[in-house]
Amino acid sequence: DGALVVAPDEIFMSPAYSVEVVDSLGAGDAFNGGFISARLAGKSLADSIRWGNATAALKIGKTGARGLPSRQELLDFASEPL
């Protein structure tokens, strides 16, 4: 269904990307990695949650827990700038 961020000053919902699921193993870790890397890069909560969703969406399209996308794959995949 997507992801929800609740912070002291804001609440933000980001819908899931519509992709074919090949293997969901590691999707949560992929989301966390994408979200955390965006936050460390100074992105807003809204951008960070989208980055996490995009990372997880690309991961579930590949087999295995370690099928993570590259930064360029994320940028090419997202319908809006990340």
PDB file of N, CA, C and O in Angstrom:
ATOM      1  N   ASP A   1       0.811  -1.205   0.000  1.00  0.00           N
ATOM      2  CA  ASP A   1       0.000   0.000   0.000  1.00  0.00           C
ATOM      3  C   ASP A   1       0.850   1.262   0.000  1.00  0.00           C
ATOM      4  O   ASP A   1       0.321   2.358  -0.187  1.00  0.00           O
ATOM      5  N   GLY A   2       2.136   1.132   0.202  1.00  0.00           N
ATOM      6  CA  GLY A   2       3.006   2.296   0.273  1.00  0.00           C
ATOM      7  C   GLY A   2       3.630   2.413   1.637  1.00  0.00           C
ATOM      8  O   GLY A   2       3.753   1.425   2.360  1.00  0.00           O
ATOM      9  N   ALA A   3       4.022   3.612   1.991  1.00  0.00           N
ATOM     10  CA  ALA A   3       4.686   3.839   3.267  1.00  0.00           C
ATOM     11  C   ALA A   3       4.201   5.143   3.881  1.00  0.00           C
ATOM     12  O   ALA A   3       3.809   6.076   3.179  1.00  0.00           O
ATOM     13  N   LEU A   4       4.236   5.184   5.183  1.00  0.00           N
ATOM     14  CA  LEU A   4       3.780   6.341   5.945  1.00  0.00           C
ATOM     15  C   LEU A   4       4.894   6.799   6.866  1.00  0.00           C
ATOM     16  O   LEU A   4       5.481   5.991   7.586  1.00  0.00           O
ATOM     17  N   VAL A   5       5.188   8.094   6.848  1.00  0.00           N
ATOM     18  CA  VAL A   5       6.152   8.688   7.772  1.00  0.00           C
ATOM     19  C   VAL A   5       5.386   9.606   8.714  1.00  0.00           C
ATOM     20  O   VAL A   5       4.608  10.455   8.278  1.00  0.00           O
ATOM     21  N   VAL A   6       5.615   9.425  10.000  1.00  0.00           N
ATOM     22  CA  VAL A   6       5.013  10.295  11.007  1.00  0.00           C
ATOM     23  C   VAL A   6       6.151  10.938  11.786  1.00  0.00           C
ATOM     24  O   VAL A   6       6.934  10.251  12.443  1.00  0.00           O
ATOM     25  N   ALA A   7       6.235  12.246  11.709  1.00  0.00           N
ATOM     26  CA  ALA A   7       7.258  13.016  12.406  1.00  0.00           C
ATOM     27  C   ALA A   7       6.561  14.073  13.255  1.00  0.00           C
ATOM     28  O   ALA A   7       5.371  14.328  13.067  1.00  0.00           O
ATOM     29  N   PRO A   8       7.278  14.685  14.179  1.00  0.00           N
ATOM     30  CA  PRO A   8       6.638  15.678  15.044  1.00  0.00           C
ATOM     31  C   PRO A   8       5.913  16.796  14.285  1.00  0.00           C
ATOM     32  O   PRO A   8       4.886  17.292  14.750  1.00  0.00           O
ATOM     33  N   ASP A   9       6.438  17.192  13.126  1.00  0.00           N
ATOM     34  CA  ASP A   9       5.862  18.330  12.405  1.00  0.00           C
ATOM     35  C   ASP A   9       5.115  17.971  11.126  1.00  0.00           C
ATOM     36  O   ASP A   9       4.531  18.849  10.490  1.00  0.00           O
ATOM     37  N   GLU A  10       5.124  16.696  10.738  1.00  0.00           N
ATOM     38  CA  GLU A  10       4.469  16.338   9.487  1.00  0.00           C
ATOM     39  C   GLU A  10       4.143  14.851   9.411  1.00  0.00           C
ATOM     40  O   GLU A  10       4.743  14.018  10.091  1.00  0.00           O
ATOM     41  N   ILE A  11       3.191  14.560   8.576  1.00  0.00           N
ATOM     42  CA  ILE A  11       2.831  13.195   8.243  1.00  0.00           C
ATOM     43  C   ILE A  11       2.808  13.123   6.732  1.00  0.00           C
ATOM     44  O   ILE A  11       2.215  13.975   6.071  1.00  0.00           O
ATOM     45  N   PHE A  12       3.456  12.105   6.182  1.00  0.00           N
ATOM     46  CA  PHE A  12       3.526  11.997   4.737  1.00  0.00           C
ATOM     47  C   PHE A  12       3.286  10.561   4.319  1.00  0.00           C
ATOM     48  O   PHE A  12       3.898   9.640   4.860  1.00  0.00           O
ATOM     49  N   MET A  13       2.384  10.366   3.343  1.00  0.00           N
ATOM     50  CA  MET A  13       2.096   9.051   2.785  1.00  0.00           C
ATOM     51  C   MET A  13       2.615   9.003   1.362  1.00  0.00           C
ATOM     52  O   MET A  13       2.399   9.929   0.580  1.00  0.00           O
ATOM     53  N   SER A  14       3.296   7.927   1.031  1.00  0.00           N
ATOM     54  CA  SER A  14       3.788   7.732  -0.325  1.00  0.00           C
ATOM     55  C   SER A  14       3.242   6.408  -0.844  1.00  0.00           C
ATOM     56  O   SER A  14       3.500   5.362  -0.248  1.00  0.00           O
ATOM     57  N   PRO A  15       2.493   6.434  -1.942  1.00  0.00           N
ATOM     58  CA  PRO A  15       1.945   5.187  -2.472  1.00  0.00           C
ATOM     59  C   PRO A  15       3.040   4.277  -3.015  1.00  0.00           C
ATOM     60  O   PRO A  15       4.120   4.734  -3.390  1.00  0.00           O
ATOM     61  N   ALA A  16       2.743   2.994  -3.048  1.00  0.00           N
ATOM     62  CA  ALA A  16       3.683   2.027  -3.610  1.00  0.00           C
ATOM     63  C   ALA A  16       3.740   2.169  -5.121  1.00  0.00           C
ATOM     64  O   ALA A  16       2.768   2.579  -5.755  1.00  0.00           O
ATOM     65  N   TYR A  17       4.878   1.829  -5.686  1.00  0.00           N
ATOM     66  CA  TYR A  17       5.007   1.759  -7.135  1.00  0.00           C
ATOM     67  C   TYR A  17       4.361   0.460  -7.602  1.00  0.00           C
ATOM     68  O   TYR A  17       4.440  -0.560  -6.916  1.00  0.00           O
ATOM     69  N   SER A  18       3.733   0.497  -8.748  1.00  0.00           N
ATOM     70  CA  SER A  18       3.102  -0.694  -9.311  1.00  0.00           C
ATOM     71  C   SER A  18       4.131  -1.442 -10.153  1.00  0.00           C
ATOM     72  O   SER A  18       4.481  -1.013 -11.252  1.00  0.00           O
ATOM     73  N   VAL A  19       4.611  -2.565  -9.624  1.00  0.00           N
ATOM     74  CA  VAL A  19       5.625  -3.364 -10.312  1.00  0.00           C
ATOM     75  C   VAL A  19       5.278  -4.846 -10.172  1.00  0.00           C
ATOM     76  O   VAL A  19       4.517  -5.235  -9.286  1.00  0.00           O
ATOM     77  N   GLU A  20       5.842  -5.658 -11.049  1.00  0.00           N
ATOM     78  CA  GLU A  20       5.666  -7.101 -10.947  1.00  0.00           C
ATOM     79  C   GLU A  20       6.585  -7.631  -9.852  1.00  0.00           C
ATOM     80  O   GLU A  20       7.778  -7.332  -9.829  1.00  0.00           O
ATOM     81  N   VAL A  21       6.013  -8.422  -8.944  1.00  0.00           N
ATOM     82  CA  VAL A  21       6.794  -8.991  -7.848  1.00  0.00           C
ATOM     83  C   VAL A  21       7.422 -10.300  -8.303  1.00  0.00           C
ATOM     84  O   VAL A  21       6.722 -11.240  -8.678  1.00  0.00           O
ATOM     85  N   VAL A  22       8.752 -10.349  -8.267  1.00  0.00           N
ATOM     86  CA  VAL A  22       9.495 -11.566  -8.570  1.00  0.00           C
ATOM     87  C   VAL A  22       9.907 -12.237  -7.273  1.00  0.00           C
ATOM     88  O   VAL A  22       9.767 -13.452  -7.127  1.00  0.00           O
ATOM     89  N   ASP A  23      10.418 -11.449  -6.325  1.00  0.00           N
ATOM     90  CA  ASP A  23      10.894 -11.989  -5.055  1.00  0.00           C
ATOM     91  C   ASP A  23      10.899 -10.859  -4.029  1.00  0.00           C
ATOM     92  O   ASP A  23      11.610  -9.868  -4.193  1.00  0.00           O
ATOM     93  N   SER A  24      10.107 -11.010  -2.977  1.00  0.00           N
ATOM     94  CA  SER A  24      10.012  -9.944  -1.975  1.00  0.00           C
ATOM     95  C   SER A  24      11.082 -10.035  -0.885  1.00  0.00           C
ATOM     96  O   SER A  24      11.159  -9.167  -0.015  1.00  0.00           O
ATOM     97  N   LEU A  25      11.900 -11.078  -0.933  1.00  0.00           N
ATOM     98  CA  LEU A  25      12.956 -11.231   0.063  1.00  0.00           C
ATOM     99  C   LEU A  25      13.904 -10.036   0.017  1.00  0.00           C
ATOM    100  O   LEU A  25      14.491  -9.749  -1.026  1.00  0.00           O
ATOM    101  N   GLY A  26      14.052  -9.352   1.123  1.00  0.00           N
ATOM    102  CA  GLY A  26      14.948  -8.207   1.203  1.00  0.00           C
ATOM    103  C   GLY A  26      14.297  -6.869   0.885  1.00  0.00           C
ATOM    104  O   GLY A  26      14.972  -5.840   0.895  1.00  0.00           O
ATOM    105  N   ALA A  27      12.997  -6.864   0.604  1.00  0.00           N
ATOM    106  CA  ALA A  27      12.331  -5.612   0.239  1.00  0.00           C
ATOM    107  C   ALA A  27      12.357  -4.596   1.378  1.00  0.00           C
ATOM    108  O   ALA A  27      12.562  -3.405   1.143  1.00  0.00           O
ATOM    109  N   GLY A  28      12.152  -5.055   2.597  1.00  0.00           N
ATOM    110  CA  GLY A  28      12.182  -4.139   3.742  1.00  0.00           C
ATOM    111  C   GLY A  28      13.557  -3.538   3.953  1.00  0.00           C
ATOM    112  O   GLY A  28      13.690  -2.344   4.221  1.00  0.00           O
ATOM    113  N   ASP A  29      14.579  -4.370   3.831  1.00  0.00           N
ATOM    114  CA  ASP A  29      15.949  -3.865   3.963  1.00  0.00           C
ATOM    115  C   ASP A  29      16.267  -2.880   2.835  1.00  0.00           C
ATOM    116  O   ASP A  29      16.931  -1.867   3.053  1.00  0.00           O
ATOM    117  N   ALA A  30      15.784  -3.191   1.626  1.00  0.00           N
ATOM    118  CA  ALA A  30      16.004  -2.276   0.498  1.00  0.00           C
ATOM    119  C   ALA A  30      15.334  -0.934   0.762  1.00  0.00           C
ATOM    120  O   ALA A  30      15.931   0.118   0.534  1.00  0.00           O
ATOM    121  N   PHE A  31      14.081  -0.971   1.247  1.00  0.00           N
ATOM    122  CA  PHE A  31      13.383   0.273   1.580  1.00  0.00           C
ATOM    123  C   PHE A  31      14.188   1.065   2.606  1.00  0.00           C
ATOM    124  O   PHE A  31      14.440   2.255   2.420  1.00  0.00           O
ATOM    125  N   ASN A  32      14.591   0.400   3.687  1.00  0.00           N
ATOM    126  CA  ASN A  32      15.336   1.081   4.748  1.00  0.00           C
ATOM    127  C   ASN A  32      16.623   1.698   4.219  1.00  0.00           C
ATOM    128  O   ASN A  32      16.951   2.835   4.558  1.00  0.00           O
ATOM    129  N   GLY A  33      17.350   0.960   3.393  1.00  0.00           N
ATOM    130  CA  GLY A  33      18.590   1.478   2.829  1.00  0.00           C
ATOM    131  C   GLY A  33      18.357   2.702   1.958  1.00  0.00           C
ATOM    132  O   GLY A  33      19.102   3.679   2.036  1.00  0.00           O
ATOM    133  N   GLY A  34      17.322   2.647   1.130  1.00  0.00           N
ATOM    134  CA  GLY A  34      17.004   3.792   0.282  1.00  0.00           C
ATOM    135  C   GLY A  34      16.580   5.002   1.089  1.00  0.00           C
ATOM    136  O   GLY A  34      17.014   6.124   0.826  1.00  0.00           O
ATOM    137  N   PHE A  35      15.721   4.763   2.080  1.00  0.00           N
ATOM    138  CA  PHE A  35      15.240   5.853   2.934  1.00  0.00           C
ATOM    139  C   PHE A  35      16.396   6.494   3.711  1.00  0.00           C
ATOM    140  O   PHE A  35      16.538   7.717   3.726  1.00  0.00           O
ATOM    141  N   ILE A  36      17.203   5.673   4.343  1.00  0.00           N
ATOM    142  CA  ILE A  36      18.311   6.192   5.161  1.00  0.00           C
ATOM    143  C   ILE A  36      19.337   6.923   4.298  1.00  0.00           C
ATOM    144  O   ILE A  36      19.831   7.980   4.689  1.00  0.00           O
ATOM    145  N   SER A  37      19.660   6.370   3.132  1.00  0.00           N
ATOM    146  CA  SER A  37      20.651   7.046   2.282  1.00  0.00           C
ATOM    147  C   SER A  37      20.140   8.406   1.817  1.00  0.00           C
ATOM    148  O   SER A  37      20.916   9.355   1.703  1.00  0.00           O
ATOM    149  N   ALA A  38      18.847   8.505   1.549  1.00  0.00           N
ATOM    150  CA  ALA A  38      18.282   9.797   1.155  1.00  0.00           C
ATOM    151  C   ALA A  38      18.325  10.793   2.307  1.00  0.00           C
ATOM    152  O   ALA A  38      18.643  11.965   2.106  1.00  0.00           O
ATOM    153  N   ARG A  39      18.008  10.333   3.505  1.00  0.00           N
ATOM    154  CA  ARG A  39      18.062  11.231   4.666  1.00  0.00           C
ATOM    155  C   ARG A  39      19.485  11.712   4.919  1.00  0.00           C
ATOM    156  O   ARG A  39      19.707  12.887   5.214  1.00  0.00           O
ATOM    157  N   LEU A  40      20.450  10.796   4.801  1.00  0.00           N
ATOM    158  CA  LEU A  40      21.848  11.174   5.004  1.00  0.00           C
ATOM    159  C   LEU A  40      22.333  12.159   3.939  1.00  0.00           C
ATOM    160  O   LEU A  40      23.255  12.940   4.174  1.00  0.00           O
ATOM    161  N   ALA A  41      21.701  12.110   2.774  1.00  0.00           N
ATOM    162  CA  ALA A  41      22.044  13.053   1.694  1.00  0.00           C
ATOM    163  C   ALA A  41      21.321  14.385   1.850  1.00  0.00           C
ATOM    164  O   ALA A  41      21.468  15.273   1.011  1.00  0.00           O
ATOM    165  N   GLY A  42      20.531  14.530   2.932  1.00  0.00           N
ATOM    166  CA  GLY A  42      19.856  15.792   3.208  1.00  0.00           C
ATOM    167  C   GLY A  42      18.500  15.936   2.550  1.00  0.00           C
ATOM    168  O   GLY A  42      17.954  17.038   2.511  1.00  0.00           O
ATOM    169  N   LYS A  43      17.938  14.847   2.028  1.00  0.00           N
ATOM    170  CA  LYS A  43      16.618  14.902   1.386  1.00  0.00           C
ATOM    171  C   LYS A  43      15.525  15.076   2.437  1.00  0.00           C
ATOM    172  O   LYS A  43      15.703  14.709   3.598  1.00  0.00           O
ATOM    173  N   SER A  44      14.406  15.634   2.021  1.00  0.00           N
ATOM    174  CA  SER A  44      13.251  15.798   2.906  1.00  0.00           C
ATOM    175  C   SER A  44      12.655  14.432   3.233  1.00  0.00           C
ATOM    176  O   SER A  44      12.986  13.430   2.599  1.00  0.00           O
ATOM    177  N   LEU A  45      11.770  14.403   4.232  1.00  0.00           N
ATOM    178  CA  LEU A  45      11.080  13.153   4.550  1.00  0.00           C
ATOM    179  C   LEU A  45      10.275  12.661   3.350  1.00  0.00           C
ATOM    180  O   LEU A  45      10.267  11.465   3.060  1.00  0.00           O
ATOM    181  N   ALA A  46       9.603  13.566   2.657  1.00  0.00           N
ATOM    182  CA  ALA A  46       8.795  13.190   1.497  1.00  0.00           C
ATOM    183  C   ALA A  46       9.667  12.556   0.406  1.00  0.00           C
ATOM    184  O   ALA A  46       9.304  11.519  -0.149  1.00  0.00           O
ATOM    185  N   ASP A  47      10.796  13.164   0.102  1.00  0.00           N
ATOM    186  CA  ASP A  47      11.691  12.601  -0.909  1.00  0.00           C
ATOM    187  C   ASP A  47      12.313  11.295  -0.429  1.00  0.00           C
ATOM    188  O   ASP A  47      12.489  10.368  -1.219  1.00  0.00           O
ATOM    189  N   SER A  48      12.641  11.213   0.830  1.00  0.00           N
ATOM    190  CA  SER A  48      13.271  10.014   1.382  1.00  0.00           C
ATOM    191  C   SER A  48      12.341   8.809   1.350  1.00  0.00           C
ATOM    192  O   SER A  48      12.775   7.695   1.055  1.00  0.00           O
ATOM    193  N   ILE A  49      11.070   9.025   1.650  1.00  0.00           N
ATOM    194  CA  ILE A  49      10.131   7.908   1.624  1.00  0.00           C
ATOM    195  C   ILE A  49       9.916   7.445   0.179  1.00  0.00           C
ATOM    196  O   ILE A  49       9.761   6.247  -0.062  1.00  0.00           O
ATOM    197  N   ARG A  50       9.904   8.361  -0.772  1.00  0.00           N
ATOM    198  CA  ARG A  50       9.790   7.966  -2.181  1.00  0.00           C
ATOM    199  C   ARG A  50      11.028   7.197  -2.636  1.00  0.00           C
ATOM    200  O   ARG A  50      10.921   6.228  -3.387  1.00  0.00           O
ATOM    201  N   TRP A  51      12.190   7.628  -2.182  1.00  0.00           N
ATOM    202  CA  TRP A  51      13.442   6.944  -2.522  1.00  0.00           C
ATOM    203  C   TRP A  51      13.407   5.516  -1.947  1.00  0.00           C
ATOM    204  O   TRP A  51      13.804   4.566  -2.623  1.00  0.00           O
ATOM    205  N   GLY A  52      12.933   5.367  -0.708  1.00  0.00           N
ATOM    206  CA  GLY A  52      12.799   4.037  -0.115  1.00  0.00           C
ATOM    207  C   GLY A  52      11.828   3.168  -0.894  1.00  0.00           C
ATOM    208  O   GLY A  52      12.118   2.003  -1.165  1.00  0.00           O
ATOM    209  N   ASN A  53      10.678   3.722  -1.258  1.00  0.00           N
ATOM    210  CA  ASN A  53       9.697   2.970  -2.037  1.00  0.00           C
ATOM    211  C   ASN A  53      10.269   2.546  -3.388  1.00  0.00           C
ATOM    212  O   ASN A  53      10.073   1.407  -3.812  1.00  0.00           O
ATOM    213  N   ALA A  54      10.966   3.440  -4.057  1.00  0.00           N
ATOM    214  CA  ALA A  54      11.541   3.119  -5.366  1.00  0.00           C
ATOM    215  C   ALA A  54      12.602   2.025  -5.239  1.00  0.00           C
ATOM    216  O   ALA A  54      12.666   1.122  -6.073  1.00  0.00           O
ATOM    217  N   THR A  55      13.427   2.105  -4.205  1.00  0.00           N
ATOM    218  CA  THR A  55      14.459   1.087  -3.993  1.00  0.00           C
ATOM    219  C   THR A  55      13.825  -0.275  -3.771  1.00  0.00           C
ATOM    220  O   THR A  55      14.260  -1.267  -4.357  1.00  0.00           O
ATOM    221  N   ALA A  56      12.798  -0.331  -2.930  1.00  0.00           N
ATOM    222  CA  ALA A  56      12.112  -1.596  -2.664  1.00  0.00           C
ATOM    223  C   ALA A  56      11.406  -2.114  -3.915  1.00  0.00           C
ATOM    224  O   ALA A  56      11.427  -3.315  -4.184  1.00  0.00           O
ATOM    225  N   ALA A  57      10.785  -1.225  -4.678  1.00  0.00           N
ATOM    226  CA  ALA A  57      10.075  -1.639  -5.888  1.00  0.00           C
ATOM    227  C   ALA A  57      11.035  -2.272  -6.895  1.00  0.00           C
ATOM    228  O   ALA A  57      10.717  -3.293  -7.505  1.00  0.00           O
ATOM    229  N   LEU A  58      12.193  -1.674  -7.065  1.00  0.00           N
ATOM    230  CA  LEU A  58      13.167  -2.246  -7.987  1.00  0.00           C
ATOM    231  C   LEU A  58      13.741  -3.553  -7.461  1.00  0.00           C
ATOM    232  O   LEU A  58      14.032  -4.459  -8.241  1.00  0.00           O
ATOM    233  N   LYS A  59      13.905  -3.659  -6.152  1.00  0.00           N
ATOM    234  CA  LYS A  59      14.430  -4.883  -5.555  1.00  0.00           C
ATOM    235  C   LYS A  59      13.485  -6.051  -5.772  1.00  0.00           C
ATOM    236  O   LYS A  59      13.939  -7.146  -6.104  1.00  0.00           O
ATOM    237  N   ILE A  60      12.182  -5.854  -5.594  1.00  0.00           N
ATOM    238  CA  ILE A  60      11.253  -6.982  -5.696  1.00  0.00           C
ATOM    239  C   ILE A  60      11.077  -7.465  -7.140  1.00  0.00           C
ATOM    240  O   ILE A  60      10.443  -8.494  -7.375  1.00  0.00           O
ATOM    241  N   GLY A  61      11.621  -6.744  -8.087  1.00  0.00           N
ATOM    242  CA  GLY A  61      11.609  -7.185  -9.472  1.00  0.00           C
ATOM    243  C   GLY A  61      12.766  -8.105  -9.810  1.00  0.00           C
ATOM    244  O   GLY A  61      12.873  -8.573 -10.943  1.00  0.00           O
ATOM    245  N   LYS A  62      13.633  -8.372  -8.845  1.00  0.00           N
ATOM    246  CA  LYS A  62      14.809  -9.221  -9.043  1.00  0.00           C
ATOM    247  C   LYS A  62      14.780 -10.384  -8.060  1.00  0.00           C
ATOM    248  O   LYS A  62      14.148 -10.297  -7.007  1.00  0.00           O
ATOM    249  N   THR A  63      15.450 -11.450  -8.397  1.00  0.00           N
ATOM    250  CA  THR A  63      15.539 -12.619  -7.531  1.00  0.00           C
ATOM    251  C   THR A  63      16.631 -12.426  -6.489  1.00  0.00           C
ATOM    252  O   THR A  63      17.692 -11.872  -6.776  1.00  0.00           O
ATOM    253  N   GLY A  64      16.353 -12.891  -5.271  1.00  0.00           N
ATOM    254  CA  GLY A  64      17.357 -12.875  -4.209  1.00  0.00           C
ATOM    255  C   GLY A  64      17.302 -11.629  -3.360  1.00  0.00           C
ATOM    256  O   GLY A  64      16.757 -10.599  -3.756  1.00  0.00           O
ATOM    257  N   ALA A  65      17.884 -11.750  -2.175  1.00  0.00           N
ATOM    258  CA  ALA A  65      17.852 -10.656  -1.207  1.00  0.00           C
ATOM    259  C   ALA A  65      18.813  -9.526  -1.565  1.00  0.00           C
ATOM    260  O   ALA A  65      18.675  -8.418  -1.046  1.00  0.00           O
ATOM    261  N   ARG A  66      19.758  -9.779  -2.419  1.00  0.00           N
ATOM    262  CA  ARG A  66      20.798  -8.786  -2.691  1.00  0.00           C
ATOM    263  C   ARG A  66      20.663  -8.103  -4.049  1.00  0.00           C
ATOM    264  O   ARG A  66      21.617  -7.485  -4.522  1.00  0.00           O
ATOM    265  N   GLY A  67      19.508  -8.203  -4.675  1.00  0.00           N
ATOM    266  CA  GLY A  67      19.300  -7.587  -5.981  1.00  0.00           C
ATOM    267  C   GLY A  67      18.956  -6.119  -5.890  1.00  0.00           C
ATOM    268  O   GLY A  67      17.892  -5.702  -6.347  1.00  0.00           O
ATOM    269  N   LEU A  68      19.840  -5.326  -5.306  1.00  0.00           N
ATOM    270  CA  LEU A  68      19.565  -3.901  -5.114  1.00  0.00           C
ATOM    271  C   LEU A  68      19.877  -3.093  -6.368  1.00  0.00           C
ATOM    272  O   LEU A  68      20.808  -3.423  -7.103  1.00  0.00           O
ATOM    273  N   PRO A  69      19.107  -2.039  -6.617  1.00  0.00           N
ATOM    274  CA  PRO A  69      19.342  -1.198  -7.793  1.00  0.00           C
ATOM    275  C   PRO A  69      20.509  -0.241  -7.572  1.00  0.00           C
ATOM    276  O   PRO A  69      20.873   0.075  -6.439  1.00  0.00           O
ATOM    277  N   SER A  70      21.078   0.206  -8.676  1.00  0.00           N
ATOM    278  CA  SER A  70      22.096   1.255  -8.609  1.00  0.00           C
ATOM    279  C   SER A  70      21.397   2.604  -8.480  1.00  0.00           C
ATOM    280  O   SER A  70      20.184   2.707  -8.667  1.00  0.00           O
ATOM    281  N   ARG A  71      22.157   3.615  -8.166  1.00  0.00           N
ATOM    282  CA  ARG A  71      21.596   4.966  -8.081  1.00  0.00           C
ATOM    283  C   ARG A  71      20.986   5.375  -9.428  1.00  0.00           C
ATOM    284  O   ARG A  71      19.907   5.965  -9.473  1.00  0.00           O
ATOM    285  N   GLN A  72      21.681   5.057 -10.516  1.00  0.00           N
ATOM    286  CA  GLN A  72      21.166   5.423 -11.841  1.00  0.00           C
ATOM    287  C   GLN A  72      19.866   4.691 -12.145  1.00  0.00           C
ATOM    288  O   GLN A  72      18.957   5.272 -12.738  1.00  0.00           O
ATOM    289  N   GLU A  73      19.761   3.414 -11.745  1.00  0.00           N
ATOM    290  CA  GLU A  73      18.511   2.679 -11.941  1.00  0.00           C
ATOM    291  C   GLU A  73      17.365   3.354 -11.189  1.00  0.00           C
ATOM    292  O   GLU A  73      16.248   3.435 -11.699  1.00  0.00           O
ATOM    293  N   LEU A  74      17.645   3.836  -9.978  1.00  0.00           N
ATOM    294  CA  LEU A  74      16.623   4.541  -9.201  1.00  0.00           C
ATOM    295  C   LEU A  74      16.183   5.817  -9.911  1.00  0.00           C
ATOM    296  O   LEU A  74      14.989   6.095 -10.016  1.00  0.00           O
ATOM    297  N   LEU A  75      17.137   6.579 -10.390  1.00  0.00           N
ATOM    298  CA  LEU A  75      16.816   7.832 -11.070  1.00  0.00           C
ATOM    299  C   LEU A  75      16.033   7.584 -12.353  1.00  0.00           C
ATOM    300  O   LEU A  75      15.112   8.335 -12.672  1.00  0.00           O
ATOM    301  N   ASP A  76      16.391   6.539 -13.089  1.00  0.00           N
ATOM    302  CA  ASP A  76      15.693   6.209 -14.329  1.00  0.00           C
ATOM    303  C   ASP A  76      14.284   5.692 -14.053  1.00  0.00           C
ATOM    304  O   ASP A  76      13.373   5.924 -14.848  1.00  0.00           O
ATOM    305  N   PHE A  77      14.099   4.996 -12.935  1.00  0.00           N
ATOM    306  CA  PHE A  77      12.826   4.365 -12.599  1.00  0.00           C
ATOM    307  C   PHE A  77      11.763   5.359 -12.119  1.00  0.00           C
ATOM    308  O   PHE A  77      10.592   5.260 -12.484  1.00  0.00           O
ATOM    309  N   ALA A  78      12.183   6.291 -11.317  1.00  0.00           N
ATOM    310  CA  ALA A  78      11.230   7.194 -10.654  1.00  0.00           C
ATOM    311  C   ALA A  78      10.509   8.084 -11.650  1.00  0.00           C
ATOM    312  O   ALA A  78      11.113   8.642 -12.565  1.00  0.00           O
ATOM    313  N   SER A  79       9.206   8.203 -11.453  1.00  0.00           N
ATOM    314  CA  SER A  79       8.432   9.069 -12.337  1.00  0.00           C
ATOM    315  C   SER A  79       8.615  10.543 -11.991  1.00  0.00           C
ATOM    316  O   SER A  79       8.346  11.419 -12.813  1.00  0.00           O
ATOM    317  N   GLU A  80       9.062  10.804 -10.800  1.00  0.00           N
ATOM    318  CA  GLU A  80       9.363  12.170 -10.359  1.00  0.00           C
ATOM    319  C   GLU A  80      10.817  12.188  -9.904  1.00  0.00           C
ATOM    320  O   GLU A  80      11.333  11.154  -9.480  1.00  0.00           O
ATOM    321  N   PRO A  81      11.483  13.321  -9.979  1.00  0.00           N
ATOM    322  CA  PRO A  81      12.870  13.381  -9.514  1.00  0.00           C
ATOM    323  C   PRO A  81      12.992  12.971  -8.054  1.00  0.00           C
ATOM    324  O   PRO A  81      12.190  13.375  -7.212  1.00  0.00           O
ATOM    325  N   LEU A  82      13.996  12.172  -7.770  1.00  0.00           N
ATOM    326  CA  LEU A  82      14.236  11.748  -6.379  1.00  0.00           C
ATOM    327  C   LEU A  82      15.242  12.657  -5.725  1.00  0.00           C
ATOM    328  O   LEU A  82      15.578  12.467  -4.556  1.00  0.00           O
TER     329      LEU A  82
END
